[in-house]
Amino acid sequence: MTCIIIEDEIPAQNILKNFLGKLPNIQLKGTFQAAIEAHVFLKSETVDLVFLDINLPDISGIDFIKTIKNPPAIIITTAYPDYAVESFSLDTIVDYLVKPFSFDRFLKAINKAETFTNKQQSTFKENSNDSLFLNVDKTHHKIIINDILFIESDRNYITVVTKKQKLSYIESLKNWKQKLPETNFIQVHKSFIVNKNYVNKIAGNEIYILENRLPIGRTYKQELLAKLKID
């Protein structure tokens, strides 16, 4: 699980960093004192969890959450318990930590965040026939999950190729892999995930998705052949 910290007080940042350092399964991707810095970061990066101080110098934590499209799990951290009722009215907020808090209390919040994240991913996978909207160039494009032919990664950009269109936007391939149903989608290269329902043939180290010829990475080939039941 990946996370960021948005906290204007350095001592409070250090406590969170210390606690996170005891959990090898959680990767801290950034620490921010101002909400605007975090907002810029989240435009190009995705995380599973945000630790958010509710009293920030430029904007309240509650208002900041409302600016995030598809917000991840949020754990509120603050010295003021008065905001708890308002904060829990937002579905994405999984817990509310009142400073100072113990490591045991911190772990309980982490468990809630993991449950929230796993539930989101499971819901996405179980509904592979569902549609979703991708926000590309200020336009929301509807796509059907099962219509996706393949997904290509190029640095910070993802290109989603369907039967009818290609859409490119800032996202990570890792994030897509976690969301897609494993029964239909296979990673064949560090830069490509394909829908196995559209595999036409495999020739050497290349795979054909309808008329599209894509490379197969050496480390992915054995798993690919196994999933396609090819001896």
SULCORKA-V908829 format. One record per residue. PHI is phi in degrees with one decimal (* if undefined). Layout:
PHI + PHI
This chain:
* + -108.2 + -152.5 + -133.8 + -116.5 + -119.1 + -155.3 + -84.5 + -98.5 + -60.3 + -57.8 + -67.6 + -58.1 + -64.8 + -63.7 + -63.1 + -61.5 + -63.1 + -64.4 + -64.5 + -63.7 + -88.0 + -118.5 + -66.7 + -85.5 + -118.0 + -106.3 + -84.9 + -96.6 + 178.9 + -129.2 + -132.9 + -93.2 + -119.8 + -64.3 + -63.7 + -65.3 + -66.8 + -62.6 + -62.6 + -59.8 + -72.0 + -72.2 + -116.5 + -129.5 + -118.2 + -136.1 + -90.6 + -149.8 + -125.4 + -90.1 + -128.6 + -73.7 + -77.4 + -110.6 + -105.0 + -67.4 + -103.1 + -163.1 + -73.7 + -59.2 + -61.3 + -66.1 + -63.4 + -57.6 + -68.7 + -89.2 + -90.3 + -81.6 + 51.0 + -63.4 + -79.6 + -64.1 + -121.6 + -113.2 + -78.4 + -127.1 + -162.9 + -90.2 + -115.7 + -73.3 + -64.3 + -86.3 + -58.6 + -61.3 + -65.1 + -66.3 + -75.8 + -76.5 + -98.7 + -61.5 + -76.3 + -81.3 + -97.9 + -163.2 + -135.9 + -99.9 + -94.3 + -71.8 + -81.0 + -125.2 + -84.8 + -65.3 + -62.1 + -66.9 + -60.9 + -62.5 + -61.5 + -66.3 + -61.0 + -61.1 + -65.7 + -65.2 + -65.3 + -62.7 + -61.3 + -65.2 + -63.3 + -66.0 + -61.3 + -66.6 + -65.6 + -61.6 + -63.1 + -68.1 + -72.6 + -117.5 + -68.4 + -83.9 + -71.1 + -101.7 + -145.6 + -112.0 + -107.1 + -88.2 + -124.2 + 53.2 + 65.5 + -124.2 + -93.3 + -105.0 + -88.3 + -132.5 + -96.3 + -54.7 + -72.1 + -87.0 + -70.4 + -82.9 + -160.5 + -126.1 + -115.6 + -108.0 + -138.2 + 59.8 + -90.6 + -107.6 + -117.4 + -114.3 + -97.9 + -106.8 + -114.0 + -62.7 + -115.1 + -157.6 + -123.2 + -128.1 + -116.9 + -160.9 + -77.2 + -171.4 + -110.8 + -66.1 + -59.6 + -65.1 + -64.8 + -61.0 + -68.0 + -88.7 + -72.0 + -66.5 + -66.2 + -67.6 + -110.6 + -114.9 + -133.0 + -83.1 + -112.8 + -162.1 + -60.2 + -114.6 + -138.6 + -120.4 + -120.9 + -90.8 + -65.6 + -68.9 + -113.1 + -74.5 + -90.9 + -165.1 + -124.3 + -129.5 + 63.7 + -103.9 + -131.8 + -122.8 + -106.8 + -105.4 + 53.2 + -93.9 + -93.2 + -99.4 + -124.8 + -77.9 + -112.7 + -75.0 + -58.5 + -74.5 + -104.9 + -66.1 + -61.0 + -66.0 + -60.1 + -62.8 + -66.2 + -69.0 + -88.7 + 59.0 + -107.2 + -77.7
